[in-house]
């Protein structure tokens, strides 16, 4: 008879020296064999014809990514983060709940963090509630679900109306929580979803529900929504200046709702890749720009479909990407936002000239990799030896004070061996130092101090959530 494989998360008092911060391992799980010239010629990863997918290589990569997760647990990471994208070689995790269910069985103690399920694209949120409840039970309560609105391209792939994106998000969120916490059966009569019979038999292992974290880029509406719900907000590699502004917005909104925000309310995901020597690190770090990198996630017509974003969010994206030249998130670049309010007008880029037949693939590729020095200077990518990356990580922690920190592995044609070496070196030489930073800075994570548990006294000045006042925020990106 098989021995029980019961797997439980570490409680704070049992974690001992691992109690400081939650450190996550994350990779987009890209299809690393896509021809780079085809991505550049197409103008983006999303929508590249799937004739370039080889099932043999895809199967191999899925196996490697699951092995990376197991090694990350052995190396000392507290959590494995997954995400989801559709119709793109940028991310193979089209159904991350499948991956999460596997990790729930093959790992022992890491938390499984999903950032996140794109709620507006689901036609049946009740099914999502059931899937996540099963994962939580299989893992014995190690699931941390997260919700996202989904990139603009996800709306197109899933035939979802972007104009109703936030409405769909809000109602799907409310329905899932009701399915988890309200005794059934009951009816659900909403604007977008109607159910005559809601009675999921499997409910989450964690009570009253699993903790919920929300990732985001630069949408002030999402930040305010998170603060209203007391959900930790995780910045996805956004520039420090703009992230400081959003953290302060969260803190102000939290105070309006009667509580003090602190490190337990914030997380940050950062591209970090380490190896044995600086020359190799630069070579691997440049892979972050493979095919154009995040700037080329999707083409302009797929990036911000009409109705998807508010004007305030678009302005913030335009200003941030213009200030952080050479970087972007999920296809949102200064070039694509050139007509948005607050964005400086620019001459035609090499990519635009390529699409007009005025530049060659070779010129476009050279222009992509010429951005690497700016990418490094802005800390969009941190690559090096453990010794050289730690000061940069500390700078982020000192500025933003996040208690959850995600190490985002590089994209592109990086070998399995190099990725495993990265995980081992992080575990041996980086994670212990980062935990010490966290203890020194007093960064309490959401499991050590419940978000929203500290009352705010009206009329008093709230505690700062960042170490740099808004008036001096520009100093953090100098």
N, C-alpha and C positions, 0 to 999 in steps of 0.2 A: 504494500500500500504506500502511495506517495506521501512524503512528509509534508505537513502544512507549510505553505510559503507565506505566512502572515507577514505583512510589511507595514510598519507603522512610522509616522513622521516623528522626528525628534522633538520632544518638548523642550522648552527653554531651559528648564532646570536640569535636563538630561544632556543637553548639548555641550555643557562645560565650556571649553574654550571656543567652541563654534557658535556661541550665543550672540556675538556681535555682528549685526547686519544680516541680511539675506543676500547671498552672492549667487547669481544665476549664470548658467551657460546657455548661449543662444547661437544658433546658426539658421540662416534662411533655408538651408537644405537645397541649394541651387542645383540645377542640372549643369554640371561642370564641363560637359562635352559639346555644348552648343557652339557652332562656329561664330567667332567674334565678329568677323566681317559681315555676316548675315544680320546680326543684331544692329550693327552700326548702319548698314544699308537700309534696314527696315525702319530705323529711327526710334527703336525701343524694344524692350523685351516682351511686353504684353502684345499678344496678337501675332507673334512670330509663328509661321506655319508649323504644325506639329509633325511634319514629315522629318524634322530634325531630331525627333525623340527616338532613341534606340531602347527598346524594353530591356535588353540584356544589361545595358549600362545603367538604366534606371533602377533595375532590381539591385544591382551592385551598390549604387549610391544609397538606396534606402537601408540596406544592410549596414553600410558604413556609418550612416547617421545614427542608427540605433546603437551601434557599438560606441560611437562618440558619447552618447548620453550615459551609457553604463560606465564608461571610463571617467566621465566628468563626476559622477557620483563617487567613484572610488578615489578621485583626486581631491575631494573635499568640498565640491560645490553643494549648496543647500537646495538648489532648484534647477530644473531644466525648463527653459522657456520655449514654447512653440508658437508659431503664428500660421496664418493661412492666406494664400493668394491663389488666384485661378487663371488658367489660360496663359501661363508664363513660365519660361525656364528659370526665371529669377528665384522661384520658390517651388519645390516639388510638393510641399505640404498643402495640397488642395483640399484635403479633408483632415485637418489636424486632430480631430477627435479620434480617428482611427489610430494615429500615431500615439496619442495620449493613452488609449486603452492598452496598447502594447507596453508602453512604459510603465503603466500601472502594475503590470505583472512581472516585468523583468528587472525593475529597480526595487530597492528596499526602503529607502528613507527620504530620498529627495522629494521635494514638493514639485508637482507638475503644474506649471504656470501657463495658462493659455491666454495669449495676448494678440488677438482674441478672436472670438466668434463674431463674424460680421452680421449682426442681427438683422439689418434691413434687407439682406439678401435671402433670408430664410422664409419660405412660404409657410412653414409649419414649425413655429417656435416650440410647440409642445414636444415635438420630437427631439429638439435640442435639449430641452429640460431632462428628458428621459436618458439621453446619451450621457450627459454630464453626471447625472445621478449615478448611473452605472459605473462610470469611471471613478467617481468618489468612493463607491463601495468596494470596487475591485482593489483600489489602492489603500483601503482602510483609512480614508480621510486625508489624502495628501493632495487633493485637487485645489487649485486656485484658479477659478474661471475668470475671464475678463471679456469685456464686450468692446467691439469697435464698430464704427459706422461703415468701415470698408473703404478702400481706395476708390477713386472714381471709376477705375477700370472694372472693379468688382460689380458695380451697378450694371455695367454694360454686359459683362459675361453672364450674370445671373438674371438678366432681363428685369431689373428692379428700377422703378421710377426714382431718379435722384431727387426730384422735387419733394418727395415724401420721405426722404432718407431719415431725417431726425424724428419725424412722427412714428415711422416704423420701428426705429431704434427704441424709442421710449415705450411704446406699447409692447413690443416683444420682450423687453426687459421686465416690465411689470407682470406680464403673463408667466414668464419663467419663474420669477420669485413666488408668484401665487401658487404655481404648480408644486413648488418645493415646500411651501410653508402653510398653505391653507388646506385643511382636511377636505378630501373629496368624497363623493363627486360634487362638482358644481358647474354652473354654466359660465361662459365668458362671452360677454357682448361688448365688443370694442369697435372702434372705427375701422380698423384694418383686419382684425382677426375675430372670428366668431366660432365658438365651440359649444356644442350642446352637452358635451360630457367630458369634464376634465377630472381624471382620477388616475394619475400615473401610479402604478403599483410600487415601483422602485423609487425611493426618495433618497436624498443625499445622506451619506454617513455622518457628516459633520452637522451639528445642530447649533442654532436653528437653520443654518445654511452654510455652505462654503464661503470663505472670505472672497470678496470681489475686488479686483484691481482693474484700473482703466488706463490703457496707454493712449498717448496722443502726440500730435505734432505741435501745432501752434493755434489751436482753436480756443478762443476765450470761452465760448459757449460750453465746450466739453469740460473745461477746468471748473467753471461755475457749477455745472451739473454734478461733477464729482464731489465738490465741496459740500453741496446741498445734501448729497447722499452719504457723506463721510467715507467715500471710497478713496483709497490711495491712488494718486495719479502718477504715472510713469512717463517721463519724457523720453522720446525715441531719438536720442542723439541730436536734439535741437541745440542751437548755439547757446552759450552760457548767458549772453545778454538778454535774449528773448525769454529764456527759461527762467531767469531771475524775475522778470516781469510777471510771468504766469504764476510762479510760486507765490509772489506777493498778492496776486489776484485771488488765488486759492485761500491764502491766509485771511484776507479781508472778508471773503465770502463766508469762510468758516466762522469768523467772529460775528458776522451778522446772524448766523444760525446758532449762536450760543456756545461755541466751543473753540478751543485753541488748537490750531494745526501745529504739527511738529514733524520731526524726521519720520515718524511712523506714517505720515500721509504722503510721502514722496519716494519715488524711485527714478532711476535713470539708466538707460541702456546706451552703451558706448562701444564703438568699434575698437577692439583691442586684440592685437595679435603679437605673440612673442616667439622668439626662437633663440638660437645660441649666439648669434653675432649680428651686428648692425647691418652689414651688407646684405645678408640673407633676409633680415627683417624688412629692409626697404624693398627688396625684390618681391616679397610676399605681400607687403602692405600695398604695393601698387596694384595688386590684383583686385583691390577694392574698386578700382575704376574699370575693370573688365567690361567691355561692351558699352562703356559710358557710365557704368555704375548706377547709383540711385537716380541720377539726373535722367537716365534713359529708361527708367522703369516703364514708362508708357509715353505714347505720343500725345501732343497737346489736346487733340480731340477726345482722348480717353482719360486725361488727367483730371480735369475739372468740368464734368458735364454740367449743362445748365441746371441751376437749382440746387446743386450739391453743397456748395459752401455759402456761408454768409459773406457779405461785403467786408465785415470786420476781420473775419478769418483770412480772406483773400489778401487784404491789405497787409496784415501781419506777415503772411507767407512771403509776399512780394518784398517787403522791407528786409526780412530776415535773410532770404536767399540772395538778395542783392549785396547785403553786407558780408555774407559768408561765401564769397565767390568760389566757384568750383565744387560746391556741395549742394545737395538737395535731398528731398525725401519723397520716395514713391512717385518720381516723375515731376515733382513740383520744383521748378527752377526759376531763377530770375528771368531767363529767356522766355519761359512760357507764361510768366506773369507780367510781361513787359507792358501790357496795356492796363494793368491794374493800378488803382490809385496808390500813389506813394512809391511806385517802382520807376527807377530812372530809365529813360529810353536808351537803347543800345543799338549798335550797328549789327548787321546780320552776322550770326555766328557761323563757324565752319560747318556745323551740323545743318543749319538752314541753307547754306550755300551748297552743301552736298545734295540736299533734297531738290534744289533747283538745277542740279547738274553743273554747278560752277566750282565744285571741289571734288577731289578724289577720296576714295576710302582711306588711302595712306595718309592724306592730309587730315582727315577727320580723326583717325586713330592717334596721330601725333598731337592733335589739339587736345584730345581727351587726356592723354598721359602728361601733357604739359601742365595740367592742373594739379598734379600731385603735390608739389611744394606748398601751394596754397591750402590744399586739403590737410596737410600735416600741420601747417602753421595755425589753422583755425581749430585744430584738434578734432576735426571730423573723423580722423583716423589716428589711432595711437598704435604704432608698431615699433618694436625694438627688442632689446633684451629685457629681462625682468628688472634689472637695475635702472634702465633708462625710462621705462614706462611708468614706474611707480610715482615719481614726482608729479607727472601729469595727472594721474588718477587722483592723487592727494589734492591737487588743485581743484579738481571737480568736486570732491567731497567737501573741502573747506568752503567752497562757494555755495553749492546747492544743498548740502547737508541731506542727501538722500540716504535712507536706511536700507533701501533695496538697490543693488547695483548689478546690472547685466553686462556680461562680457560677450560682445557680438563678434563672432569669428568672421574672417574675411571671405569675400566672394571669389569667383573666378577659378581658374585651373590650378588650385592648390592641392597637392597630393594628400592622400590619406595619412601618410607617415608624418608630413609636416603638421597636419591638423592634430594628430595625436600628440606630437611633441609640444605643440602649443598648450594643450590641455594639461599635460604632465608638468610643464614648467610653471604654468599658472598655479597649479595645485601646490607645487613644492616651494615656490619662491614669491609668488604674488599674493595669493589669497591670505596667507598668514599675516603679511604686512598690512594688507587692506583691512583685515579684522582689527589689527592694533590701531590703525587710523580711526576706525569706527568707535572703538572704546575710548580713545583719547578725545574724540569730538563729541562723545555722548550721543551717538546715533542709535536710537532705539527703534527696532523694526516693528511692523504691525502685529507680530505675535508676542512681542515683549510689552507693548503698550497699545491698547486698542484704539484705533483711530476714532476721534470724537469723544473720548472718555474724559477729557480735561475741560471743565467749564470755563467759559470766558465771562469775566465780570464787566458788564456794560459800563461804558464811560472811562475805562482804563485803556492804556496802550497795550495792544496785543504783543505777544512775544515775536521777535523776528524769525522768519522761516529760512532766510538766507543770511550769509555773512556780509553781503555787499548791499548798501542802501541803493534804492532805485536811481538816485541822482548820480551815483558813481558806477552804475552797471557797466558802462563802456569800458571801464578799467579791466574787467575780467577777460576781455577779448583782445587786449593790446598785444 
